[in-house]
């Protein structure tokens, strides 16, 4: 597939951005922590370039994630299928008070 390398760049960039935001780290802070320019980090997060292997190692260390998570595409491809799966999982979670409390806490933060 001709677009596959570009798709991988986008997945890598989106995941770095997602985990950076989850950790409450600004793009400027992450750039500084891994010793690259903010401009370079912006290009990586937008899927315009790959990080150098050494930089990628630093990024996963700072974000405290496993390397493989950077390459996994977690985007929703089909909204209806995802919604159906979510509802099934939610029905199971509702039966477990501890899991429900955790999910409710997360939802309160997100909304």
Phi, psi and omega in degrees: 000130184294321185275354186305312178301321179292323178295322178295319177301317180295316179299313179301311181297315180297321180290320176300313179298316181299310182291327177298313180294321178300328180274356180071031181253132177284161178299322178296317179296315180297318178303314181295318183294332181252008173062045171229166181286157176298324178298316178296318179296320178299316178298320179295312183294333178272002178075023180270337179208159175270148170285151173297151181307318179296319179294319179300319176300318178295319181299311181294329177291314180296319182279353178057052178229162176282144183306319184298334181295336179291333186260001184267128178273109180255014181290152180277120181271325183225111185300315183297319178295318179295320180295319178297315178297317179301314182298321177296315180295320180296321177300322177290319181295324180300336181278349182243108186303317182296314179296320179299316179297321178295311180298318179298319177298318179295316180297323178296322179292320184285336184251000000 
